[in-house]
Amino acid sequence: MKKNILLSIIFLLVFSSLSEAQRLRARWKAYRYEWSFGIGASNFLGELGGANAIGTNGFKDLEFSLTRPALTVGLRYKLTPFFSLHSHLTYGHVKGDDKLTKEFFRNNRNLNFKSNIYEFNVNFEAALLSQREGGIYRLRGVRRTTSFEGSLYGFVGIGLFHFNPKGELNDKWYELQPLGTEGQGISPARDKYKRTQVCIPVGIGGRYFFNRRWGVGFEFGIRKTFTDYIDDVSKTYYDKDAIRQKYGEVAAVLSDKSLGLSEFQTLEGQQRGDPRDNDAYMFAIVSLHYKIRTGRTNFPIF
């Protein structure tokens, strides 16, 4: 008799454990797709503006006063309970201005730019920390705890982005890429750069769901790029007369707007940018999330 009772208890425990595992598996599969809608900030790391020191490509060179808005919409697909693919369409705006730095040579260079950024990416997300609590059964008259789901994740991906730097002259903004401000299209060694490029998004994020469909999140990511021309500045000064002859007076002036405080700084062949470090940009986004019920299951889902 005691042996039968013990076997029954073991059977019930094993069956309960398997049922719970299957229920959890069914739960995340029933909500594999998730929309996200976000608003936040964008900023830029490149040659123009930055800290009051010789330019770097690190965060200490970030100019916080040039933070600008960003918008994004995304769709997440869960591969497993811990791994996901998340694609985004994101709009941001970036700026740089040498007037904002007190470093002598950068301030004397006196260049500025602005550009919209349009990005599409696909990111692979891995949960670093995940927690889920809540009632299991929907039983009438039975009190249950409020359900929630929280997670912290890291991501890396690949994307395409489009940019179009513009420079200011006499309160008017001009597209810089067609003007060949560093001799592009004049020198055989300098082709015009492409305004659609590949980027590698890397970052971290977190989400909190206060019921089985709706949640909020935060994500910060920096974009490694393979171009140094988001701000139209990379290499050396080019012959202004050759630029003027090829592209006109506006192009010649926008190639060199220096304040004239250094006699030799803007001569042909002198440093205008730093081609050793490609430009980068970043987004910080606060988002609203909505899970889509796509599967059917016989197991109760909180």
N, C-alpha and C positions, 0 to 999 in steps of 0.2 A: 504493500500500500504506500509506504513512504517513498519507495523507488519510483512508483508511478507519479506521485506528486512532484518529486524532484525533476523527473523527465518533463513533466508538463510545464513546470516553471521555466526550465531551460528552453523548451520549445517556444514558449511565449516571449521570452527575452530575445531570442534569436529572431523570431518573426517580427517583433516590434522594432528591432534594430534595422532589419532589412527594409521594413515598410517605411521607417523614417528616412533611411538613405534614399529610397526610391522616391519618396515624397519630395525631399530636397532637390533631387535631380530633376524631377518633373517641374518643380517650382521655377528654377532659373530658366529652363527650356521654354516654359510658357511665356516668359518675358525676355526673349533674347534681343529684341530690337528696342532702341531707346532714342528718342529725339532729344536734342539739347539746343537751347537758345541762349546766347550770351551777349553781355555787354561788358566792356572793360577799357583797358588802356594799351597803347602801343608806344614803343620807343626804339631808339636806333643807336648802334655803335659803329662809328666810321671815322673818317678824317675830320669832318667839319665840327667846329664847336668843341665841347667837352671840358675836361678839367683844366685847371690853371697850371698845366705842365705839358711836357712833350707828349704827344698823343700815344695812346695805347689802345688795344682792342679788348680791354678788360672792363669790369663793372665800375672801377674807380674813374673811368673816363665818361661815365654816363651823365648826360645833362637832364636832370629831372624836370627842369622848367619846360622842356620841349615834349613832355608826355602828351599824347594826343589820344582821342577816342578810338575804339575798335568795336566791331560787331561780328558775330559769328553764328552760324547754324550748323549743327552736326547730327550725324546718325551713328550710333554705336551698335555693334553686333557682338554678342557674347559667344566666344569660341568654347569656353569652359566656364565654370564658376569663378575662375581666377584670371583668365586671359580674355582680351577683347580686341576687336578692331574698331577704330573710331575715325571717321572721315569728317572733315570740316570744310566749309566755305567761309573764309574770313576776310573782312575788310579792315584795314588800318591806315593810319596816316603817320608819316615820319618826317622829321625836320632836323636840320643842322645849321648852325650859324656861328661863324668865327668871332662875331662881336661879343659872344657870351663867354669867351675865354680871355684870361689876362696873360696867357703865355705869349711872349713877344712875337714869334714868327707866325704862329697860327692867327693871332689877332691882326697882324699886318697883312696877311694873305687876304682877309676880308671877304671870303666867299660864303655863300649860303645856298640852301636848297630846300625844297619840300617835294614830297612824292606820296601819292596814294599807293598802297600795297593791296593787291588782290591775290589771295592764296587759296589753293586747294591742296589738301593733304590726306594721307591715310596713315594713321598711327597705330602701332602695336602697344597695347597697355598690359601691364602686369601688376596685379594687386600686391602691395607691400604689407597691407594690414586690412583685414576685413572683419566686420562684426555684424551679426544679424540677430535680432530678438523679436519675439512676438508670439501671439497665440497660434495654435495649430489648427484647431477645429472651429468651424462656424456652427455652434450649437445654440439654439434659442434658449434664452434664460441663463446661459452660462457666461459668467464674467471672465474676460480674458485681458491680458496686458496689451497695451498699444504697441503695434509693430513698427519697427524701424530697421533700416539697413544703412551701414556706414562703411566707407572704404577709403583707403589711401593708396594711390597707384603712381607708378612711374611710366613714362612713355618715350618711345623713339619712333620715328617714321620717315616718310619721304613725301615731298610735295613739289608743286610748281607754283611760282609766284610771278606776278607781273608788276613792274615798277616803271615810273616815267619821271625822272628828276627834272625839276624846273628851278631856274635861277631868277633872282629879282634884279631889275634894273629900272630905275626911275619909277618905282611903284608899279611896275608891270612884270609879270612872270612869263618866262620863255622856256620852252622845252629845250633841254640842253643836249640830249643825245644827237639830234640832227646837226648841231652847230660845231661838232668836232673840236671841243675846247682844249683837247690835248693833242691835236693834230691827227685825230682819227679821220681816215678818208683822204688824208694828204700824204702822210708818211706811209710807205709800203709796209712798214713794220707795225703799224697801228690801225687795225680794223675797228669799225664801230661796234660797240658792245651790244649784245642782245638784251632786250628789255624783258624777256621772259626767261627765267632761270630755274634751276633745281635748288631746293633747300632741304635741309635735314632738321626737322623739329625734334627737340629734346627737352624734357621737363618733368614736372610733377603735378599732381592734382588730387583732389579729394571730393567725395560726394556723400550726401546724407539724404536718405529717403525716409520721410515721415509716414508714408503708407506704401502700399504695393505699387503705386503708379507715379506719384509725384515726389520730386526731390530737388535739392539745390546743390551746387557744386562750385568749386574754385579751381582754376588751372593757371599755372605759370609755365611758359615755354620760351626758349630762345631758339632762333633759327640760324643754323650754320649755313652759309651760302658759299657759292663758288665764283662770286664776282666781287670786285672792289669798286664797282661803279654805281652803286645805289645812290650815292651822292655826287656822281659825275667827276670824282676826284680820285686819282690813283697814282700817276707816275710823275712826269716832269713837265715843266713849262715848254711850250712850243713857240716857234717864231710867230709873233702876233701879226706881222705883215702878211705871212703866208695864210694865216687863218682869215684875215680880213679879205684878202684877194679871193679866197675860195668860198667863204661863207658870209662875208659882210661885216660891217662895223659892229653890230650888236654882238656877234660871235667873238670878235676880237676883244671887246671890252669885258665880256663875261668870262673869257679865259684868264683875265688878269684884272681884278678889281682892287689890287693892293693899295694900301694907304701911303706907300712911298717912304716908309720909315727906314727901310734897308735898301741900300743902293743896288746890291747885286742879287737880292733874293729871288727876283722874278725873271732873271735873264734866261734865255733859251737853254734848256738842259738842266736847270736847277730844280731841286725837289719841290713838287707841288703836292704830292700825296705819298703814301707808303704802300707799295704793291705787295709787300711781304705779308700783310694781314688783310684778308677779305672782310667785307662789311658783314654785319649781323643786325638782326632786329628781333624784337621780342613782343609777346602779348601776355597780359595778365587779365584773365576773364572770370567774371562771376556769371553763373549760368543757372537756368531753370531746366529741369529734366522731366521727361514724361515717358514711361515705359508702355510699350504696345503689347497687348495680349495677342499672341499669335498661335498658341498651342492649346490643345484640350487635354485634360487629365482627369482621372477619376479620384485623384488624391486632393484633399482639401488644401487650399493655399491661403495663407494669411493675407 
